[in-house]
Amino acid sequence: MLLASAGCVVHEVVPAPPPQAYEQPPPPAPAPAPQGEAEYYSEYVEPPVGQPPAVAIEYAPPPMVYDPPPPMPYAGAVWVGGYWHFWNGEWIWARGQWMAPPFPGYLWTPPYYELRGGNVVYVAGFWRRPTVVFVPPPPTVYVPVQVVRREVVVYYSRPVGPQGCFVPAPPGSHRGVIVPAPVGTPPSVVVTAPPVVRPGMVVRPSGSGVEVWAPPGVTRQGGAVARPVPIDSRPSGAPAVSAPPPPLRGGPQYPQTPRGPAVGQPQPGAPAPGPAPGTPRGPAVGQQPQGNPPLPGSYGTPHGPVVGQPQANPPLPGSYGTPRGPAVGQPQPGAPAPANPQQPPPATPTNQGNHGTVLMPGQPVQPSQGAPAQGPVKLPQQIDQTPRRPPTFHPPATSTPPPAQQRPPPPKPAKAPPPEKGDKNKPPPKE
């Protein structure tokens, strides 16, 4: 009653609720893939030699996958591959493979991704010389935009992140998220990082390698990330989620073995190559080859005389450059003597030009027309029938003939001295 008469009122103070923190909702989950079809495919890509031209794509590459390398097959092999490559209107996974440089000393350059004006500027990986430095395409150069096929657009998303060079997101991340990185960073540095659901993860230089850093609330687990990673095209460990490579397009006809050295260089310890299965073989022994065989003396065939035809301008026996042998009819040294030596057949009359006709004993002489009759011709009792060696031909020492020698002039006849006048002792001429 006293309190009521005094007019004192007591008010209860209720504390205000604390302000609620607003959290950005994660991006929507990607659309499910159609049944019976794979989202992505992989290929074995042959890197070019020299920097290829840059292309622009409207969609970001998918998140990375885990493509571990097998043991090194030979010394000097380089691990190439394990990145997203744009080809034929879609992003395909370039399978990792051991390869030998195309030339000694050449270096492997990883692919280049850059977000520029809402599009992804892409330069494929390539081989370069040690003295060549990769230069990104300048902003003033026009880069043609590639058209993405309609049937694969459902698997891609527009790039989300800051402008500049980047690498694809870690395995299991949301599509479209990119990770900024320095120029020349291989995409494999983020394979062991946790998946991200929004932009915020970056790759920055740290000592001899790089560091994958992310603030809290960027990864799927929500924790911060600060992980040093070496700069290597091979993954440094297993990923946080299972992410195997996409299936090969076309099935098992693609090679599954590591690539060997360059073409023409034998691999150490490898057996000699033989004919591949299914290679057509030549005709069997005794069968006529099919088709038109090359003519003798044509391009690519050894030159020589055709079988059955005489050789043009055969060398004379005993001439310059030909081996000399024993004379015809003489036994070779070391050979046994024949039991019944055969006598040479009798010579037949032959015309010897200006030397007349050679006759054998007992053969009558035929007088020529217009010539007087002659008596009997005396023939020798025995004719030398020993065969003679043909004359030896010696080529001239020089191509120019020797200068003609001049004959000395004939001597002049001596004149008799004239008689002296007034010689009294000279006898008078006889009459």
C-alpha positions in Angstrom: 0.0 0.0 0.0 2.8 2.4 0.8 4.5 1.8 -2.5 1.2 2.2 -4.4 0.4 5.4 -2.6 3.9 6.8 -3.4 3.4 6.2 -7.2 6.6 4.3 -7.8 6.6 2.0 -10.9 9.1 -0.8 -11.6 9.9 -1.6 -15.3 11.7 -4.9 -16.2 14.5 -4.4 -18.8 14.7 -7.2 -21.4 18.2 -7.4 -23.2 18.2 -7.2 -27.0 19.1 -10.3 -29.0 22.6 -10.5 -30.5 22.8 -9.7 -34.3 22.8 -12.7 -36.5 25.8 -13.2 -38.8 24.8 -13.6 -42.5 26.4 -16.4 -44.3 26.5 -16.6 -48.1 24.8 -19.7 -49.3 26.9 -22.1 -51.3 26.4 -22.3 -55.1 23.8 -24.7 -56.3 24.9 -28.3 -56.9 25.8 -29.1 -60.6 23.1 -30.7 -62.7 23.2 -34.5 -62.8 24.8 -36.0 -65.9 22.5 -37.8 -68.3 22.2 -41.5 -67.7 24.4 -43.7 -69.9 26.9 -41.0 -70.8 30.1 -39.8 -69.3 30.6 -36.2 -68.3 34.1 -35.9 -69.7 36.5 -38.0 -71.7 40.3 -38.3 -71.9 42.8 -38.5 -74.8 46.5 -39.0 -75.3 47.6 -35.6 -76.6 50.9 -35.1 -78.5 52.4 -31.8 -77.4 53.6 -29.5 -80.1 57.2 -28.1 -80.5 57.0 -24.4 -80.0 54.3 -22.2 -78.5 50.9 -22.8 -80.1 48.4 -19.9 -80.7 46.1 -18.9 -77.9 42.3 -19.5 -78.0 39.4 -18.2 -75.9 36.6 -20.3 -74.4 33.5 -19.0 -72.7 33.4 -21.8 -70.0 35.9 -22.7 -67.3 37.8 -26.0 -67.3 36.4 -28.7 -65.0 38.1 -29.4 -61.6 41.3 -31.4 -61.6 41.5 -35.2 -61.4 44.0 -37.5 -59.9 46.3 -39.0 -62.6 49.4 -40.5 -60.8 52.4 -41.3 -62.9 53.9 -44.9 -63.1 57.6 -45.5 -62.5 60.0 -43.8 -64.9 60.6 -46.3 -67.8 64.0 -45.0 -68.8 66.5 -42.3 -67.9 65.7 -38.8 -69.1 62.0 -39.3 -69.5 59.7 -36.3 -68.7 56.2 -36.6 -67.2 53.9 -34.8 -69.6 50.1 -34.4 -69.2 47.6 -34.4 -66.5 45.7 -31.2 -67.5 42.5 -30.1 -69.2 43.0 -29.4 -72.9 40.4 -27.8 -75.2 39.9 -29.7 -78.4 37.1 -30.2 -80.9 34.7 -27.9 -79.0 35.1 -29.4 -75.6 37.4 -29.8 -72.6 39.1 -33.2 -72.6 41.5 -34.6 -70.0 45.1 -34.9 -71.5 46.3 -38.2 -70.0 49.7 -38.1 -68.3 52.5 -40.0 -70.0 56.3 -40.4 -69.9 57.9 -38.9 -73.0 61.3 -38.1 -74.3 62.0 -34.5 -75.4 61.9 -34.1 -79.2 65.4 -32.7 -79.1 68.1 -32.8 -76.5 67.8 -30.1 -73.9 64.2 -29.1 -74.7 61.9 -28.3 -71.7 58.3 -29.0 -71.0 56.0 -26.0 -70.5 52.7 -26.5 -68.7 49.4 -25.1 -70.1 48.4 -21.5 -69.5 44.9 -20.4 -68.3 43.9 -16.8 -67.9 40.5 -15.2 -67.1 40.2 -12.1 -69.4 37.0 -10.2 -70.0 34.8 -13.1 -68.9 36.5 -15.7 -71.2 39.2 -18.2 -70.5 42.4 -17.6 -72.6 44.1 -20.9 -73.1 47.5 -21.9 -74.4 48.2 -25.6 -74.7 51.4 -27.2 -73.2 54.4 -27.4 -75.5 58.1 -28.2 -75.8 60.5 -25.2 -75.9 64.2 -24.6 -76.1 66.1 -23.7 -72.9 66.8 -20.2 -74.3 63.1 -19.5 -75.0 60.9 -18.0 -72.3 57.1 -18.3 -72.4 55.3 -15.0 -72.9 51.5 -14.8 -72.3 49.5 -13.2 -75.0 49.3 -9.5 -74.4 45.9 -7.8 -73.8 46.2 -5.9 -77.0 46.2 -9.1 -79.1 42.9 -10.4 -80.3 42.3 -14.0 -79.3 39.6 -15.8 -81.3 36.7 -17.3 -79.3 36.1 -21.0 -79.8 32.6 -22.4 -80.1 31.6 -25.0 -77.5 29.4 -27.9 -78.7 25.8 -27.9 -77.5 25.8 -31.4 -76.2 28.6 -30.7 -73.7 27.5 -27.2 -72.5 25.5 -28.8 -69.7 28.7 -30.1 -68.0 30.4 -26.6 -67.9 30.0 -23.4 -66.0 31.1 -19.8 -66.5 34.4 -18.9 -64.8 34.1 -17.4 -61.3 37.0 -15.6 -59.8 39.4 -12.6 -60.2 41.0 -11.7 -63.5 44.4 -13.0 -64.4 46.3 -16.3 -64.6 44.8 -19.3 -62.8 44.7 -23.1 -62.5 41.6 -25.3 -62.3 40.1 -26.0 -58.9 41.1 -29.0 -56.8 39.3 -32.4 -57.4 35.7 -32.4 -56.2 35.2 -28.6 -56.3 32.2 -26.8 -57.7 32.3 -26.2 -61.4 33.4 -22.8 -62.6 35.6 -21.9 -59.5 39.1 -20.9 -60.5 42.3 -20.6 -58.4 44.6 -17.7 -59.2 48.3 -18.8 -59.6 51.6 -17.3 -61.0 52.5 -17.7 -64.6 54.2 -21.1 -65.3 52.5 -23.0 -62.4 51.6 -26.6 -63.3 47.9 -27.4 -62.6 48.9 -30.5 -60.5 49.9 -28.3 -57.5 46.2 -28.2 -56.3 45.5 -31.9 -56.7 46.1 -32.6 -52.9 44.2 -29.5 -51.8 40.7 -29.9 -50.3 37.7 -29.1 -52.7 36.4 -25.6 -52.7 32.8 -24.3 -52.9 33.4 -20.6 -53.7 36.3 -18.4 -54.9 39.1 -17.5 -52.4 41.8 -20.1 -52.7 45.1 -18.9 -54.3 48.5 -20.2 -55.2 51.3 -17.9 -54.2 55.2 -18.2 -54.4 56.9 -19.6 -51.2 60.6 -20.3 -51.1 61.6 -22.9 -53.7 58.0 -23.9 -54.4 54.5 -22.5 -54.0 51.9 -22.4 -51.2 48.2 -23.3 -51.6 46.4 -20.9 -49.3 42.7 -20.4 -48.6 40.8 -18.5 -45.8 38.1 -20.1 -43.7 34.8 -20.8 -45.3 36.1 -21.4 -48.8 36.7 -25.2 -48.7 34.0 -27.7 -48.3 35.1 -28.5 -44.7 35.2 -24.8 -43.9 38.7 -24.7 -42.5 41.7 -22.6 -43.6 44.4 -24.0 -45.9 48.1 -23.2 -45.9 50.0 -26.0 -47.6 53.5 -25.8 -49.3 53.7 -27.8 -52.5 56.7 -28.3 -54.9 56.5 -27.1 -58.4 56.3 -30.3 -60.3 54.0 -31.7 -63.1 53.5 -34.8 -61.0 51.0 -34.8 -58.1 52.7 -34.7 -54.7 50.2 -36.9 -53.0 46.7 -38.4 -53.1 43.7 -36.1 -53.3 41.2 -35.5 -50.5 38.4 -37.0 -52.5 38.3 -39.8 -55.1 38.7 -38.3 -58.6 39.9 -40.9 -61.1 40.7 -39.8 -64.7 37.8 -39.8 -67.2 37.4 -42.9 -69.5 39.3 -42.9 -72.7 37.3 -42.0 -75.7 36.9 -45.1 -77.9 37.9 -47.7 -75.4 41.1 -49.8 -75.2 42.5 -49.0 -78.7 44.4 -46.1 -77.3 47.9 -46.9 -75.9 48.2 -47.6 -72.2 52.0 -47.9 -72.2 54.5 -45.0 -71.6 55.9 -43.4 -74.7 59.5 -44.2 -75.5 62.3 -42.1 -76.9 62.0 -40.1 -80.1 61.5 -41.8 -83.4 64.7 -43.3 -84.8 66.4 -43.6 -81.3 66.5 -47.2 -80.0 65.4 -47.7 -76.5 68.1 -49.2 -74.2 67.5 -53.0 -73.6 64.7 -53.2 -76.2 64.8 -56.2 -78.7 65.2 -55.6 -82.4 61.9 -54.5 -83.9 60.2 -57.1 -86.1 57.3 -57.0 -88.6 54.0 -55.9 -87.0 51.2 -58.4 -87.0 49.1 -58.0 -90.1 51.9 -56.6 -92.2 51.7 -57.8 -95.8 54.6 -60.0 -96.8 56.4 -60.3 -100.1 55.8 -63.1 -102.7 56.9 -66.6 -101.8 60.1 -68.2 -103.3 59.4 -69.2 -106.9 56.4 -66.9 -107.4 56.3 -64.0 -109.7 56.0 -60.7 -107.7 52.7 -58.9 -108.2 52.5 -55.4 -109.7 54.9 -53.7 -112.0 58.5 -54.2 -110.8 60.8 -51.3 -111.2 62.9 -51.3 -114.4 66.6 -51.8 -114.0 68.4 -48.5 -113.8 65.3 -46.5 -112.6 65.3 -44.3 -109.5 65.9 -46.2 -106.4 67.2 -49.4 -108.0 70.8 -50.5 -108.6 72.1 -49.9 -112.1 73.3 -52.9 -114.1 72.8 -54.7 -117.4 69.6 -56.5 -118.0 69.8 -60.3 -117.8 70.1 -61.8 -121.3 71.3 -58.6 -123.0 74.9 -57.9 -123.9 76.6 -55.2 -122.0 77.3 -52.0 -123.8 81.0 -51.3 -124.5 82.5 -54.3 -122.6 86.1 -53.7 -121.5 88.7 -55.3 -123.6 90.7 -58.2 -122.1 93.9 -56.9 -120.5 92.8 -53.3 -120.8 93.2 -50.7 -118.0 91.3 -51.6 -114.9 90.5 -55.2 -115.8 92.3 -58.2 -114.3 94.7 -60.0 -116.5 94.7 -63.8 -116.8 96.6 -66.5 -118.6 96.5 -66.6 -122.4 93.9 -68.7 -124.2 95.0 -72.3 -124.5 97.7 -72.1 -121.8 97.2 -74.1 -118.6 96.6 -72.2 -115.4 99.3 -72.4 -112.8 98.7 -75.3 -110.4 96.1 -77.1 -112.6 96.9 -80.7 -113.8 97.9 -81.2 -117.4 95.2 -82.7 -119.6 95.8 -86.4 -120.7 94.9 -85.9 -124.4 95.5 -82.3 -125.4 93.1 -81.2 -128.1 94.6 -79.8 -131.2 93.1 -76.5 -132.4 90.9 -76.8 -135.5 92.5 -75.9 -138.9 92.3 -72.3 -139.9 89.9 -71.3 -142.6 90.7 -68.8 -145.3 90.0 -65.3 -144.1 90.3 -62.0 -145.9 93.1 -60.0 -144.3 92.6 -56.8 -146.3 95.9 -55.7 -148.0 97.8 -58.6 -146.7 96.2 -61.2 -149.1 94.7 -64.5 -148.3 96.2 -67.0 -145.9 96.1 -70.6 -147.3 96.6 -74.0 -145.7 98.8 -76.8 -147.2 97.0 -78.6 -150.0 94.5 -75.8 -150.8 94.5 -74.5 -154.4 95.0 -70.8 -155.1 92.0 -69.0 -156.6 93.2 -66.2 -158.9 91.5 -62.9 -158.5 89.6 -61.3 -161.3 91.8 -59.2 -163.7 95.1 -60.6 -162.2 97.6 -62.6 -164.3 98.0 -66.3 -163.4 100.8 -67.1 -161.1 102.8 -70.2 -160.5 102.5 -72.5 -157.5 102.9 -70.8 -154.2 105.5 -72.2 -151.9 104.1 -72.7 -148.3 106.2 -73.3 -145.3 106.4 -76.7 -143.9 105.0 -75.8 -140.5 102.9 -72.8 -139.4 103.2 -71.3 -136.0 99.8 -71.9 -134.4 100.6 -70.7 -130.9 97.9 -68.3 -129.8 99.0 -64.8 -129.1 97.8 -62.4 -126.4 95.7 -59.6 -127.7 97.4 -56.2 -127.7 97.3 -54.3 -124.4 95.5 -50.9 -124.5 97.0 -48.2 -122.4 95.1 -44.9 -122.0 97.0 -41.7 -122.7 98.6 -40.1 -119.7 97.0 -36.7 -120.5 94.0 -35.7 -122.5 96.0 -33.2 -124.6 98.3 -34.6 -127.3 102.1 -33.9 -127.0 103.4 -31.0 -129.0 104.7 -32.0 -132.5 108.4 -32.1 -132.7 110.0 -30.0 -135.5 112.4 -31.8 -137.9 115.8 -30.3 -138.3 116.5 -28.8 -141.7 118.5 -31.0 -144.2 122.2 -30.3 -144.4 123.3 -28.2 -147.4 125.7 -29.9 -149.9 129.3 -28.8 -149.7 130.6 -26.7 -152.7 133.9 -27.6 -154.4 136.5 -24.8 -154.0 137.2 -23.0 -157.3 140.6 -23.6 -159.0 143.2 -21.0 -158.4 144.2 -18.8 -161.3 147.8 -18.9 -162.5 148.6 -22.4 -161.2 151.5 -23.4 -163.3 152.0 -26.8 -161.8 148.5 -28.0 -162.8 148.7 -30.5 -165.6 146.8 -29.7 -168.8 143.5 -31.5 -169.4 143.7 -34.6 -171.4 142.1 -34.7 -174.7 
